[in-house]
Amino acid sequence: HSSPPARLARYGQSQQVFDGGHYEHLIIRNSDSITVRNAHFSIASAGSVVAINDSQYVTVENSNVGGGGEACEGVSIGNSQTVTIARNEIHDIADDGLEIYDATGLVIEGNTIYRMLGKGTDGAIPGPCYNGHSDGIELGRVSSSTITGNLIFDVRSNAAVFLSNDANGPAQYSRDLVFTNNVF
């Protein structure tokens, strides 16, 4: 039995589709039009299992994202637009299932997010993450996005959904968010 490749990484790439496979990490940076489906990502160390930064038109669907109780984020998205996270299982994360900052045009749909463990530097349970509160979905400076049909449970520290006030005035506030048919 061989171990999975350390990561599926795309830097400055476009127009690619990946179907299936087992990896530790998914990293997408400075890329557009990347689709990943039916994959399995699993780590048991600090950091993000799936990281999408400075990218657009990215889809991650029908995949399993496991943090082994040590990954700080299941899926982190930063400075990106038109990202779809759909029908994934995101679980066993030390801090946040999805942590999203500076993003617009997101579709977060049909995901099952569970066992957010609250393990962090200021939490009741020591762990690898900067803070110790856990959220199913943490949003900051996010706009024009839809969160629908998600199931979020077993969040042991903070909230199913956390809207951060980390903004420099009203122009950066999260806005135009639609939440429908979720179970928290």
C-alpha positions in Angstrom: 0.0 0.0 0.0 1.6 3.3 -1.1 0.9 6.7 0.4 -0.9 9.3 -1.6 1.1 12.1 -3.4 1.7 15.0 -1.1 -0.4 17.4 -3.1 -2.2 18.4 -6.2 -0.9 21.9 -6.8 -1.7 24.4 -9.6 0.1 27.7 -9.8 -0.6 30.0 -12.6 -2.6 27.4 -14.5 -5.9 27.5 -16.5 -8.4 25.3 -18.2 -7.8 22.1 -16.3 -10.1 19.3 -15.0 -9.0 16.6 -12.4 -11.3 13.7 -11.8 -10.5 11.3 -8.9 -7.3 10.6 -7.1 -6.0 10.6 -3.5 -3.8 13.5 -2.2 -2.8 15.1 1.0 -3.4 18.7 -0.1 -5.1 20.7 -3.0 -3.4 24.0 -3.6 -4.7 26.4 -6.3 -3.0 29.8 -6.7 -3.1 32.5 -9.4 -5.2 30.2 -11.6 -8.5 30.2 -13.4 -10.9 27.6 -14.7 -9.8 24.7 -12.6 -12.2 21.9 -11.7 -11.5 19.1 -9.2 -14.1 16.4 -8.6 -14.4 13.0 -7.0 -11.1 13.3 -5.2 -9.9 12.5 -1.7 -7.8 14.9 0.3 -6.5 13.9 3.7 -3.8 15.3 6.1 -3.1 15.2 9.8 -1.0 18.3 10.1 -1.5 22.1 10.5 -2.5 24.2 7.5 -5.3 23.9 5.0 -6.3 20.7 3.4 -7.6 22.6 0.4 -6.2 26.2 -0.3 -7.6 28.4 -3.1 -5.9 31.8 -3.4 -5.8 34.6 -6.0 -7.9 32.5 -8.4 -11.2 32.6 -10.3 -13.6 30.1 -11.8 -12.5 27.2 -9.5 -14.8 24.3 -8.6 -14.2 21.6 -6.0 -17.0 19.1 -6.0 -18.0 15.6 -4.8 -14.8 15.2 -2.9 -13.8 14.2 0.6 -11.7 16.7 2.7 -10.4 15.2 5.9 -8.1 17.0 8.4 -7.2 14.2 10.7 -8.1 16.4 13.7 -5.0 18.6 13.1 -5.6 20.6 9.9 -6.5 24.2 10.7 -8.9 24.6 7.8 -10.7 22.1 5.6 -11.0 24.6 2.7 -9.5 28.1 2.8 -10.3 30.6 0.1 -8.7 34.0 -0.2 -8.8 36.9 -2.6 -10.7 34.8 -5.2 -13.9 35.0 -7.2 -16.5 32.7 -8.7 -15.5 29.7 -6.7 -17.9 26.7 -6.2 -17.5 24.3 -3.3 -20.3 21.7 -3.8 -21.3 18.3 -2.5 -18.1 17.7 -0.5 -17.7 16.0 2.9 -15.4 18.2 5.1 -14.6 16.7 8.5 -12.2 16.3 11.4 -10.8 19.8 11.3 -8.9 21.5 14.2 -10.5 24.9 13.5 -12.7 25.9 10.5 -14.5 23.7 7.9 -14.4 26.6 5.4 -12.5 29.8 6.0 -13.2 32.4 3.4 -11.8 36.0 3.2 -11.8 38.6 0.4 -14.0 36.7 -2.0 -17.0 37.3 -4.3 -19.3 35.2 -6.4 -19.1 32.0 -4.3 -21.5 29.1 -4.4 -21.2 26.9 -1.2 -23.8 24.2 -1.9 -24.7 20.8 -0.6 -21.7 20.2 1.6 -21.6 18.1 4.8 -19.3 19.8 7.4 -18.7 18.1 10.7 -16.3 17.5 13.6 -14.8 21.0 14.0 -12.7 20.4 17.1 -11.8 23.8 18.5 -8.1 23.1 18.9 -6.0 26.2 18.9 -3.6 28.5 20.7 -6.3 30.2 22.7 -8.7 27.3 22.9 -9.6 25.0 25.8 -8.0 22.2 23.8 -4.4 22.9 22.8 -3.7 22.6 19.1 -1.9 23.8 16.0 -4.2 26.7 14.9 -3.9 30.4 15.6 -7.2 30.6 17.5 -9.2 28.0 19.3 -12.7 28.7 18.1 -14.2 26.5 15.4 -16.7 27.4 12.8 -18.4 25.3 10.1 -18.1 28.3 7.7 -16.1 31.5 8.6 -16.7 34.4 6.3 -15.0 37.8 6.1 -15.2 40.5 3.4 -17.3 38.2 1.3 -19.9 39.5 -1.2 -22.5 38.4 -3.7 -22.4 34.7 -2.6 -24.9 31.9 -2.0 -24.7 29.3 0.8 -27.4 26.7 0.2 -28.3 23.1 1.2 -25.4 22.6 3.6 -25.5 20.3 6.6 -23.2 21.6 9.5 -23.0 19.7 12.8 -20.6 18.8 15.6 -19.0 22.2 15.8 -17.4 22.0 19.3 -16.4 25.5 20.0 -18.1 28.4 18.3 -20.7 28.5 15.5 -22.0 26.8 12.4 -21.5 30.1 10.5 -19.4 32.9 11.7 -19.4 36.4 10.0 -16.2 38.1 10.8 -16.1 41.9 11.6 -12.5 42.0 10.3 -13.0 44.9 7.9 -11.8 48.5 7.5 -15.2 50.2 7.2 -18.5 49.5 5.4 -16.9 49.1 1.9 -15.3 45.8 3.1 -18.2 44.4 5.1 -19.6 41.1 3.9 -22.8 41.8 1.9 -25.3 40.3 -0.5 -25.1 36.9 1.0 -28.0 34.5 0.5 -28.5 31.6 2.9 -31.2 29.0 2.0 -32.1 25.5 3.0 -29.2 24.9 5.3 -29.3 22.8 8.4 -27.0 24.0 11.2 
